[in-house]
Amino acid sequence: MKKFITLATAAFCAFSALAQSGKIKPIYYAVSFPNAVHHEAEITMTLPDAPGGKLKVRMSRSSPGRYATHEFGKNIYNVKATDATGAPLKIEQVEGDVYEIAEHPDVVKISYTLFGNHTDGTYVGIDASHAHLNMPASFMWVLGMDKRPLKFEFNDLDKYGWKVATQLKHEGDNVYSAPDLQYMMDSPTELANVKVSSWDVVNTNGKKQKMSIAVHSDDDQATIDNFAKMVQKLVLEEKAVFGEQPNYDFGSYTFLDDVYPANFGDGMEHRNSTCIVDRSAKVGGNENDLLGTFSHEFFHSWNVERIRPKSLEPFNFEHADMSNELWFAEGFTQYYGEMLLVRAGFNSVDDYTGTIAGLVNSVLANPAPSKFPPTQMSRYAVFVDAGVSVDATNYTNMFTSYYVYGGATALALDLRLRSEFKLTLDDYMRQVWLAYGKPEKPYTIPELQNVLAKLTNPKFAKAFFDDYIYGIKKNDYAELLSKAGLILQKAAPGKGWMGRVAARPANGGLQIVSATASNTPIYKAGLDADDLILKVDGKEAKELSALTDAVKDKKPGDKVTISYHNRTGDHEATVVLEESPALQVLTYEKANKELTQQQKDFRAAWLSSKVK
């Protein structure tokens, strides 16, 4: 992610000039792995020219691409401070993740042990096979010195047979650098026996850019090379949306990919790289499954890394980062990440109908979008974006992911631009890119509306943002999809439905383990989390099949009697079944309907490749 207040070019020029003149000495990190088998690293941070007065250092509480807080300070220990000769300095832990050195010389060294055994896009994973380093989860930093350049010395590479894969600048041997704290924090680093496959892309300005995938997996080089060819097709398809690639710093972009069953699946965007973690056994045989994450994260190199919400500038590593714009930053990316798999030829239109149905159901079949707009769901990311809590929540009824909410909004806008203005969402994204992404000028929601107004007209833009961004009105998806020869219809017409019930066998019945949805018959009958279902229509309910069996032959309007127990005693509820609100999408061909030429042309213009 881009976290610069100033333009990237200015930052790098300043870094180079100051480093050459010797005016600013970099903060230096030495990283070693004497106990990798037990998931530990030893890190020493050397601070030259330390400023006078109290010196505060800390671990981060948030991470680029994540919007909730994460207590990274819990995984460092043995924190010590010395001067340049190794003489101890008094260092005091003043908060959970903040340390203070009251008195110190010009040169201060701070060392600590880092533990990491959670390989994903947010945390750290260390073992004898690799060191997977998300920087905010790995490195302490000095408050008030975020403009200092930084250098990293990665040791023990030969010991473990590791290579370095990162967007940090390679200075030579095992030393890498970043111009400032924001860039460093945005530079995940994989130390492993990665297999690399690279190719060149000539950008629209004629400059050649090096694209690479660096994969840590149990695959041979031929498999990785073949997968790189698939990724290359996606790269060109995404470039076609915007008409050009960003000018990647140092002229390169790297897909970091860690594939292993014990991982925690994730994808995390960064300025000149992306960190993808998958739980498959290997890449081979799972290429198509992996491509969806590659597609989504690479689109972020435009949308969110450079087309950047003002609310995230600069990114704050000390607390959660709230934004109203994630429906656009993440949601529009979600739409493109999936749709471009069709344009690139990896998914068929029939494959894509399931994705469309998922987007539409997220806004039409769930309770939250009928009450809350995309902007509010975006703000809720500070709680739900891999946030950790132990108490129960009511997410079932008051939250829908800004990924799918925004994705459904992007789908509707794309189809409306095509049908009402003979324009496309590509046209809109390209104009947003030129106005805010390419010059790296952070945007606000009113500015997104202004771009749409210039592309269409002020009346349409105001109505769209008032109704669908600030408001809770929903687009007519059935009408819009029909223009492409797609049918939106009920998934289970004429069948009785009581709603999804999350329950587990317990105490001779079925214990409901989470909130029931407010648009379901079982909610309306008064059942909720912690209720113990004992009987369904007089039959014992000890397995989940008791609920599905009870409704399988029933129709909307039929009734089911549920006997249950909670802290107020024994109860009996009558559940009046309804028709499920869930929708499905079919092609005209699947429904044995004939496409008109206009529908064929509309679909082809929407979903065919744009690579020339």
Buried (B, 14 or more C-beta within 10 A) or exposed (E): BBBBEEEBEEBBEBBEEBBEEEEBBBBBBBBBBEEBEEBBBBBBBBBBEBEEEEBBBBBBBBBBBBBBBBEBBEBBEEBEBBBEEEEEBEBEEEEEBBBBBEEBEEBBBBBBBBBBBBBBBBBBBBBBBBBBBBBBBBBBBBEEBBBBBBBBBBBBBEEBEBBBBBBBBEEEEBBBBBBBBBBBBBBBBBBBEBBBBEBEBEBEEEEEBBBBBBBBBBBEEEBBBBBBEBBBBBBBBBBBBBEBBBBBBEEBBBBBBBBBEEBBBBBBBBBBBBBBBBBBBBBBEBBEEBBBBBBBBBBBBBBBBBBBBBBBBBBBBBEBBBBBBBBBBBBBBBBBBBBBBBBBEBBEBEEBBEBBBBBBBBBBBBBBBEEBBBBBBBBBBBBBBBBEEEEEEBBBBBBBBBBBBBBBBBBBBBBBBBBEEEBBBBBBBBBBBBBBBBEBBBBBBEBBBBBBBEBBEEEBBEEBBEBBBBBBEBBEBBEBBBBBBBBBEEBEEEBBBBBBBBBEEEEEBBBBEBBBBBBBBBBBBBBBBEBBBBBBBEEBBBEBEBBEBBBEEBEBEBEBBBBBBBEEEEBEBEBBBBBBBBBBBBBBEEEEEEBEEEBEEBBEEBBEBBEE
